[in-house]
Amino acid sequence: MKTAASAERGFTLAQYLTCLIGIVRREALRFLHQRERFISALVRPLVWLFIFAAGFRQTLGVSIIPPYETYVLYEVYIAPGLIAMIQLFNGMQSSLTMVYDRETGGIRTLLVSPFPRAWLLASKLLAGTLVSILQVYAFLLIAWFWDIEAPPVGYFLIIPALLVSGMMLGSLGMLISSVIRQLENFAGVMNFVIFPMFFASSALYPLWRIKESSLPLYDICQVNPFTHATELIRFALYGQIDWAALAIVVAFGFLFMTGAILAYDPARGLLPRRGQAAG
């Protein structure tokens, strides 16, 4: 009889791609059938853009700081942070489906596949990230009508940054979902994670302003991975690469993904045992 280990060694590249395409297709179909998820992903950043930014435009101007070559309006500055916010919320919502699938037994159907667990979870993560990129471009299209424009090349160079940041934020959500056993508990944990990460970052205000007002908060922002995801997106949108942010985002993504792979090991008891009812 062919063992699981020998099966893994026997998979071809085409079979790995078939597995990936199947998981991406499943996530895409789920997204298409949940239109309110797409709308809600846009409502939050648009509220910040149209209401919050408009109200603070005159009092929170941003001086010339990289990657900007001139003074920019406040809504232009916060746009990359709102893009990262879309990816953060999408990563958490995608991980919410992991909790739901675990309660209904669907996650076992995925993880009993003979493919390596790391490949299955990475495919799930990539599928969620691709969905978030669609949401980001919908936001950028609306922002363009609001006179928030980036250099044309930035709309293409931002794609790798979105892939890296989306995978990092999605793996964080996946890691959190691995320890949440009940669906109703996930919403509270999401708020506990999302809002501190968002507000204690450079998404809404430059780090130099934070440093002037509160040095401890500045230190927190510096170790916040969301800060570096925001800066990676900000520089990419203007045709530049923030190498330090890229290295930090990749490092955190690897750390979170490794933790999620280990946490979703059935031997650790996070998945329902065979014969045990889900819930």
N, C-alpha and C positions, 0 to 999 in steps of 0.2 A: 504494500500500500504506500502511496506517495505521501510523505510527511509534509507538514506546513513549511518547514525549513527548505526542503527540496523544491517545493512548489514556488517559494519566493525566488529561489535561485534560477528556476526555469522560466520565469516571466520574461517576455520580450518587451522591447520598447513600445511596440504597437499595443500590447496588452496594457501596459501602464498608461498609455495615452487614452485607451478606451475607458479605463477606470476613471481617469481624470475627467474626460468628456461627459461620462455618465453622471458624475457627482455635480459638475458644473451645470449640466442640463437640468438636474433635479432642483438645484438652487434657483436657477433662472425661472423655471416653471412655478416654483413656490412664490418667487418675487412677483411674477406676472399676475398671479391669482390673489395677491395681497397689495392692491393698488394704494390702499390707505397707508401702507408702509412707505411707499415712494413719496406720497404727499406729505406725510408727517416728517420725513427726512428733510424736506425742503422748507417746511413751515418754520421750524426752529431757527435756522440760520437767516431766513428772510426777515423774520421778526427782528432779530438783532440788527440786520443790515438796514431795514427801512425805518425802524422806530428808534432803537437805541443809538445807532450811529448818527442818525439825523439829529437827534437831540443833543448829542455831545460833540457835534462837528466843530463848533466854535471854541469849545473849552478844552478839547483834547487833540489839538493839532500835533502832528508828528514831524520832528525835525529831520534833517537829511541823515539817514543812517542806511547802511548797506541792507538790501541790494538797491535801494532807491537812490536815484541821482539828483533828486530835487525834493522839495517839500511835497507831501502828499496829504490828501484829505483823510480824515479818520476812517471813513468807510473803506477806502482803498487799503489802509493798513490792516484792518481786521478781516478782510476777505480771506487771506490764507488761513487764519485761525478758524474761520467758519467752515472752510473746506475740511480742515482737520476734524472739526466738530462733527461734520457729516460722517466722516469715516469712523469716528469714535462711537457714535450712536449706532451706525450700521453694524460695527463689530460686535457691540453688545446685543443688538437685536438678532444677529445671526447666531450668536451663542445661546440666545434664549431658545432658539429652535432645538439646540442640543439638549437643553433641559427637558423640553417638551417631548422630544424623541426618546429620551431616557425613561420618562414616565410612561409612555405608550409602548415602549419596547422597540421603537424604530432604530435607536442607536445600536442595539445589539445586532440588528440585521446588517448594519454597515460594518461594525467592527469584527464580526465573525468571518468576514471576507478573508481569503488566503493572502491578499496583498498585505504588505507591511503596514502596521498601524500608523507609522509616521507618514507614509504616503497617503493614506486615507484621510488623516486629519489635515495634512498640508493641502490636499485637494479640496477639502471642505473649506479651508481657510482661503485658498485662492479664489474659489467660487464666490464667497462673500465679498472679497476685495474687489472683484470685477463688477459686482453689483454696485458697490459703493462708488466706483469710478463713473458709472453711468449717472448716478445721483449727483456727483460733483460737476460733471459737464452740464447737466441740466441747471444747476445753480450758477455756473459760470455764464451760461447763456442768458439767464435772467439778469445777472449782475452786469452783463455787457449793455443791456438796455438801460441800466442805471448809471451808465458812464463809468463803470469800473472795468477798465481795459488793461490787459497786459500786452507785452510785445508778442507778435504773432508766433514767434518760435517758442515762446513760453507755454503755449497751449499744447505743444507736442512734447517738450522737455519735461513737463509736469507728470507725464504718464509714469516714468520709472519711479519718481518720487512718491506718487500715489500708490504704486504697487508695494514699495518698501514700507511706507508708513501704514498702509492698510493692513498688510500682513502683521506688522508689529502690534497695532491696536486690536486687530482681530484675534491674535494669539493671546493677548491679555484677556479678552472676553472669554475665549475658550478655556483658559486656565481657571478663570473665576467660575465658569459653568461646571467645571469638573467637581467642585466642592459644594455646589448648590443642589440639594436633593429634591426640593419641591419648587414648582413653578412660581407659586405666589411669593416666595422669598426672593426671587431673582430681581424683581423691580426695585425693592429697597436697596439691595446691594448695588444695582446699577447706579442709582442716584448717589450712593455713598462714594462710588468710584468716579463717576463722570464729572460731577460738578466740582469737586476739589481739583481734579486734574485740569479741567478747563479754566477755572478762575486763577489757579496758581501756575500760570504759564504766561508766555508772551503772546497769547492769542488776542488779548484785548488791549494790551499796553506794552510798550517796549521795556526790555529788562533794565535799561539805564534809569527809567523813571521809577521802577520798583526799587532799585538799589538806593535811590535818593530818599525814598520814603520809609523803607523797611529792609534792613539788611538780612534778618532771618527769613523773610518772605522771598527775598532774592535768592538766597541759598536753596530754598525749597524749589523755586522755579528752575534753578540750574540742574537739579537732580530729577526733575519731573520729565519722563520720556515724552510726554505730550508737547512740552516746549520744543524739543528738538525735532519732533515730527512736524510741528508748525513751521519752524525755521527752514527745514528741508523743503517743504512745499513752497514757502515764500521765495526762497532763492531760485528754485527751479522754475517758478512761474515767471521770473524775470531773466531766465536764460543763464543762471549761475548755479554753481554747486557749493553747498556748505558741507565741506568734507568732514568737519567735526560732528555736525548733526547727523550726517549719513552714517558715520561709524557708530555713534551712540544708538541710533535707531536700529541698526542691524544687530548690535550687541543685545539690546533689550528684546528685540524680536526673537533672536536665537534662545535667549534665556526663558522667555515666556512660552515659546513653542516647545522647548525641551520639557519644561514643567508640565505642560498640557499633555504631552505624549506619555510621560510617566504617570500622570494622574489618571489618565484614561486606560491604564493597564487593569484589566479585570481582576488580576491577582491581588490588587490593592483594595478591592471591595467597593469601588465607586459605581460599578454597574450591577444591576440586579442579577442575582445568581440564577442559574438554570432552574426552572421550575418555580421560581419565586415570582409572584405577581408584581408587575411594575407599579411604582407609586411611592 
